[in-house]
Amino acid sequence: MTVTSTEKTGARTSEAADVITGARERIDTLDDRIIGLIQERVAVSAVIQEARIESGGRRVNLSREMEILAHYRDALGKPGTALAMTLLELCRGRV
């Protein structure tokens, strides 16, 4: 049995299925870029943590993390805070 594009997308017309398919491809491309940026952020964060520790400082700067949380909350609302928390956890691990 062959799955049609309308069945695959949940659309009721082939025109809508085409729109959804194109938009999903764009989302997949965006997701790949976001993942790449997160991986880059993790690497940059590791450089910062290493420099801070080597200078006798703490691994985590809580006031900076609060700035990041506020930045994401201001830009994206309450879900932005959860996203920022996830990013911080990826970049520094659990505190």
N, C-alpha and C positions, 0 to 999 in steps of 0.2 A: 504494500500500500504506500503510495506517495503522499507526503504531507504537502499541502498547498501553502502558498505564502499567506493566504488569509487565515488558514488554520494555525500556522506557526506564529502569526502576530496577534491573533484574536480579532483582527479587523473584519468588517463585514463586506468590504468592497476591495477590489484589487488596487484601486487608487490609494485607499487608506493603507493597505498593506505595503505598497511601495514607499509611502511617506514614512511609515513606521520602520521599515527595513533600513532606509537611508539614515534615519535619526538614530537607530540603534548602532549602526556602523560608526556614526559620529561619536556617540557615547563611548563605544569601545576604544576609539582613538583617544578621546579625552581621558578615559580611565588609565590607559597606558601612559599618557603624559603625567597624570597625577601621581601614579605609582613611581615613575622616574623622579619626579620632584621630591617625593617623600624620601626616596632612597638617597637623593642628594642632600636633603635636610638632615637625615640621620648621620651622614658622613661629616657634614659641617659641624653638627652638634658634638660629635666625637672629638673633633679638633679643639673646640672650645673647652670641653670638659677636661681634656688632657692638659691644655695650657693652664687652666684654672688649678688643677690638682698639682701640677709640677711647680706652680708658684706658691704652693702652700694653702691654697683656697679649698673650698668645698666643691664637690662634684656638681651640685645643683645650686642655682641662684634663685631662691623662691620669689624674690621681688620681680625678677625678670619673667618668671613663669606667670606671675599674676598679670603682668603687662600683656603677655601673649594671650592669656585667657580672655582678658578684657577686649583685646583687639578682635579676636574671633567672635566673641559675643556681640560686640558692636556691629560687626559686619554681617553676621549671619543669624543673630538672635540666639535664643537658648540652645538650639542644636549646635551652634557654633562652639559653645563652651565644651560640649561633649566631644566634638571633633578635635578641638585643641587639646583636651585631656588625652585623647588617644594618640595624637601626634607627639605630645610630650612624653608619654609612656614609651612610644616607639624609639624616641631619640635618647632617652636617659634611663629607661627602665623604671620599675616601680621604686618609689622612695619609701 
